[in-house]
Amino acid sequence: MSTNGGARPTAIVMGGSLGGMYAAVWLERAGFQVTVFERSASMLSNKGAGIVLHPCSARYFNICTDLDLSCMSLKVSSLVYLPEESPSPDPACFRFASYNSILTALKFHFPAEQYRAGNAVRSISQTDEQVLVTLQDGTVSTASLLVCADGTSSTAREMLSAEVSKDYAGYFAWRGLVEQSLLSLKASDALKSKAHMHLTPDGHMLSYPIPVISDDLKLQTVYVNWLWYRNTSSEELAKVLVDKHGIRRKDSVPPGLVRDELVTNLREEVEAMPEPFRELVRKTEAPFVQIIFDQAVKQMAFGRVCLLGDAAFAPRPHIAVGTAKAAEDAWELQNSLKENGGDVVSALRIYEEKQMKLGTFCVQRSKELGNRMQRLEGTWEQGRMLEVGLFKIGDSSM
Ligand SMILES: Cc1cc2nc3c(=O)[nH]c(=O)nc-3n(C[C@H](O)[C@H](O)[C@H](O)COP(=O)(O)OP(=O)(O)OC[C@H]3O[C@@H](n4cnc5c(N)ncnc54)[C@H](O)[C@@H]3O)c2cc1C
């Protein structure tokens, strides 16, 4: 990477979640002086997200650290369809990490003083030479590159006038997690090292174990993460999205804010499901709601500014690659910057060309798969293997 009169080139990352942190660690390694600005003041600890580790999301740890992947992920060796309890014919070979374990591991390998929590980016402008970012605290920060990894509700997109399509998929997910030690011995035993699936007339339910790790990267607790995908009309969805305080939420209703009557209905409905799903939902303190949608942008590069991760493309969760795609965006971004010396604008154009193709492919494939799994278009049979993968089905196996 060429430097400007010996000084390191500078980069600002907007959003300190998984996508932003993959960008931060790779850009640091490529020679940039990186500052991350994260809107949230508290450590992001959305333990509720289970993430299938992919070679792309493990790449940084494998190349740049001596971290043993088994401290941040749990190996799952089979997928069991309930109620028959018949394992899927092909062995599942996934490593389930969690939002918490990946974020903690990335932050561990990034200088803490360069991660500025509780300071949102408020506006963006740029000249031929630099990007100017105005922050929540009123200060202005400059850099030669700005990476916007501010998620599906990205405000950077608005600031950049980026065109985006975000279409409701026709279903949402009830989600929750339970500490494995709180489950009965029978359920805990059944759920250990296995993913479980149950097909319902209006969707499917899935569970798998996920790790939560401490700041010094030691396995702390195992949780079981569950999701119940339910086909729902837009009218019904609008009701689900009104939270406890009567506020209409956009993409999700967080834990603790779902209306009591909806949680009561959920607990009644789950009684028709096979065990151990019944026990999982019964023991979930605060189930929450996540809308499933297809989101795609038409552009990822804007001069010295680029979009990365969910801010650009958000595939449905069934192919389990949101994080892997964000990690791949970050890897390709630093490759392109290295190959183009100090020419940030050209590097971003090349990055855009490649990552637009990957994002478009993921959104399309996850849409087709989600429609089959929910039986909105096509079918999904008992016993079928999950079609997880970033570039092709099966490439997430580790
Ligand atoms: C149900 C479900 C299951 C999933 N399963 C998988 C899986 O198995 N495998 C997988 O790879 N992926 C999975 N994903 C996707 C994965 O969670 C995301 O793709 C991944 O976290 C990357 O997100 P991101 O960092 O781009 O955005 P986000 O995680 O949304 O982060 C955006 C960040 O930007 C911050 N921010 C917003 N505005 C500003 C601002 N103005 N200034 C500063 N900061 C700001 C936010 O506070 C937030 O921290 C799943 C997602 C869902 C919903």
The ligand as an SDF file (V2000), in Angstrom:
LIG
                    3D

 53 58  0  0  0  0  0  0  0  0999 V2000
  -32.2170  -14.5930   11.7650 C   0  0  0  0  0  0  0  0  0  0  0  0
  -30.8530  -14.3040   11.2200 C   0  0  0  0  0  0  0  0  0  0  0  0
  -29.9330  -15.3390   11.1330 C   0  0  0  0  0  0  0  0  0  0  0  0
  -28.6780  -15.0950   10.5750 C   0  0  0  0  0  0  0  0  0  0  0  0
  -27.8160  -16.1410   10.4520 N   0  0  0  0  0  0  0  0  0  0  0  0
  -26.6270  -15.9410    9.8630 C   0  0  0  0  0  0  0  0  0  0  0  0
  -25.7120  -17.0360    9.6810 C   0  0  0  0  0  0  0  0  0  0  0  0
  -25.9580  -18.1800   10.0730 O   0  0  0  0  0  0  0  0  0  0  0  0
  -24.5470  -16.7970    9.0570 N   0  0  0  0  0  0  0  0  0  0  0  0
  -24.2110  -15.5440    8.6270 C   0  0  0  0  0  0  0  0  0  0  0  0
  -23.1210  -15.3910    8.0470 O   0  0  0  0  0  0  0  0  0  0  0  0
  -25.0290  -14.4800    8.8100 N   0  0  0  0  0  0  0  0  0  0  0  0
  -26.2360  -14.6370    9.4010 C   0  0  0  0  0  0  0  0  0  0  0  0
  -27.0780  -13.5790    9.5640 N   0  0  0  0  0  0  0  0  0  0  0  0
  -26.6900  -12.2330    9.0890 C   0  0  0  0  0  0  0  0  0  0  0  0
  -25.6940  -11.5000    9.9720 C   0  0  0  0  0  0  0  0  0  0  0  0
  -26.1760  -11.3460   11.2800 O   0  0  0  0  0  0  0  0  0  0  0  0
  -25.3390  -10.1100    9.3560 C   0  0  0  0  0  0  0  0  0  0  0  0
  -25.2610  -10.2380    7.9840 O   0  0  0  0  0  0  0  0  0  0  0  0
  -23.9910   -9.6400    9.9010 C   0  0  0  0  0  0  0  0  0  0  0  0
  -24.1310   -9.3200   11.2630 O   0  0  0  0  0  0  0  0  0  0  0  0
  -23.3770   -8.4250    9.1600 C   0  0  0  0  0  0  0  0  0  0  0  0
  -24.0770   -7.2930    9.4710 O   0  0  0  0  0  0  0  0  0  0  0  0
  -23.4650   -5.8160    9.3540 P   0  0  0  0  0  0  0  0  0  0  0  0
  -22.2940   -5.6310   10.2620 O   0  0  0  0  0  0  0  0  0  0  0  0
  -23.3040   -5.4740    7.9280 O   0  0  0  0  0  0  0  0  0  0  0  0
  -24.6950   -4.9490    9.9180 O   0  0  0  0  0  0  0  0  0  0  0  0
  -25.2580   -4.8890   11.4050 P   0  0  0  0  0  0  0  0  0  0  0  0
  -24.8870   -6.0840   12.1920 O   0  0  0  0  0  0  0  0  0  0  0  0
  -26.6840   -4.5330   11.3070 O   0  0  0  0  0  0  0  0  0  0  0  0
  -24.4680   -3.6570   12.0450 O   0  0  0  0  0  0  0  0  0  0  0  0
  -24.6720   -2.3220   11.7060 C   0  0  0  0  0  0  0  0  0  0  0  0
  -24.0140   -1.4720   12.7960 C   0  0  0  0  0  0  0  0  0  0  0  0
  -23.9970   -0.1150   12.3950 O   0  0  0  0  0  0  0  0  0  0  0  0
  -24.3130    0.6960   13.5160 C   0  0  0  0  0  0  0  0  0  0  0  0
  -24.8010    1.9770   13.0060 N   0  0  0  0  0  0  0  0  0  0  0  0
  -25.9930    2.2360   12.4000 C   0  0  0  0  0  0  0  0  0  0  0  0
  -26.0670    3.5380   12.0590 N   0  0  0  0  0  0  0  0  0  0  0  0
  -24.8880    4.1100   12.4390 C   0  0  0  0  0  0  0  0  0  0  0  0
  -24.3560    5.4350   12.3520 C   0  0  0  0  0  0  0  0  0  0  0  0
  -25.0630    6.4370   11.8130 N   0  0  0  0  0  0  0  0  0  0  0  0
  -23.1060    5.6650   12.8240 N   0  0  0  0  0  0  0  0  0  0  0  0
  -22.3770    4.6590   13.3900 C   0  0  0  0  0  0  0  0  0  0  0  0
  -22.8450    3.3930   13.5160 N   0  0  0  0  0  0  0  0  0  0  0  0
  -24.0790    3.1240   13.0350 C   0  0  0  0  0  0  0  0  0  0  0  0
  -25.3610   -0.1240   14.2670 C   0  0  0  0  0  0  0  0  0  0  0  0
  -25.4740    0.2850   15.6140 O   0  0  0  0  0  0  0  0  0  0  0  0
  -24.7810   -1.5350   14.1230 C   0  0  0  0  0  0  0  0  0  0  0  0
  -23.8830   -1.8450   15.1580 O   0  0  0  0  0  0  0  0  0  0  0  0
  -28.3290  -13.7770   10.1240 C   0  0  0  0  0  0  0  0  0  0  0  0
  -29.2450  -12.7310   10.2530 C   0  0  0  0  0  0  0  0  0  0  0  0
  -30.5000  -12.9870   10.7800 C   0  0  0  0  0  0  0  0  0  0  0  0
  -31.4840  -11.8580   10.8740 C   0  0  0  0  0  0  0  0  0  0  0  0
  1  2  1  0
  2  3  1  0
  2 52  2  0
  3  4  2  0
  4  5  1  0
  4 50  1  0
  5  6  2  0
  6  7  1  0
  6 13  1  0
  7  8  2  0
  7  9  1  0
  9 10  1  0
 10 11  2  0
 10 12  1  0
 12 13  2  0
 13 14  1  0
 14 15  1  0
 14 50  1  0
 15 16  1  0
 16 17  1  0
 16 18  1  0
 18 19  1  0
 18 20  1  0
 20 21  1  0
 20 22  1  0
 22 23  1  0
 23 24  1  0
 24 25  2  0
 24 26  1  0
 24 27  1  0
 27 28  1  0
 28 29  2  0
 28 30  1  0
 28 31  1  0
 31 32  1  0
 32 33  1  0
 33 34  1  0
 33 48  1  0
 34 35  1  0
 35 36  1  0
 35 46  1  0
 36 37  1  0
 36 45  1  0
 37 38  2  0
 38 39  1  0
 39 40  1  0
 39 45  2  0
 40 41  1  0
 40 42  2  0
 42 43  1  0
 43 44  2  0
 44 45  1  0
 46 47  1  0
 46 48  1  0
 48 49  1  0
 50 51  2  0
 51 52  1  0
 52 53  1  0
M  END
$$$$
